[in-house]
């Protein structure tokens, strides 16, 4: 999967940050469920750590957004 660099992303004024946060959380939850299905209901320590890391980064993004919007 190829990701765009942060500086190469054009602004999009049709998106709402709150909507994007919840969509990312849903995708993360679906990813966790898919991984659990392939591992008979379990996550390896590494998989759990990576999923928590992504969730933590989302939380940090929200905190920064709320700080800037005040």
N, C-alpha and C positions, 0 to 999 in steps of 0.2 A: 504494500500500500504506500503510495507516494503522498506526502503531506506538503501543502503549500507553506512557504516561509511566511512568518507573521507580516513582514513588510510588503509582501506581494498581494495581500488580501485587500480588495477594494471595500470601502464602506457600503453597507446595505442598510438603508433607512426604513425598510419594511419589516425588519426583525425586531423582536422585543427580547431583551436579555432574560427576563423571567421565564418566558416561554422556552427559550433555548436551554436554560438551566434544567427545567423539568423534562424536556425532551432528552437531554444528555443523561439525566438520572434514569429515565425509562430504558434507554439503550444500554446503560451499564447494568441494570437489573436483568434485562433480557440476555445480555452476554453472560452474566453469572449463572443464570438458569441453564443456558446452553452448555456451559462448561460442566455444570453439575450433572446434566443428563449424560454427558459422555464419560463421566467419572463415577457413575453409580451413586450420585448424590453427594460426593465429596469434592472439596477443593484442596489442591496441594498448598503447602505453606506459601510458596512463591506466587501462585495464582491469587490467593487471598490477599497477600501483601500488595501485589500490583493493583488489584481492584480497589483496595483501601487507599492506595496512593492516588489513583485517579479521582476517587471521591474527595479526598483531602484537597486536591488541586482545584476541583470544582468549588469547594467551600471557600478556598482562598480567593478565587475569582469573584465570588459573590461578595465577600467581605470588602474587596477592593472596589467593586462597582458601587456598593452601598456607601462607602467612604467618599467616593468621587461625586455621587449624586446628591449628597447632603449639602 
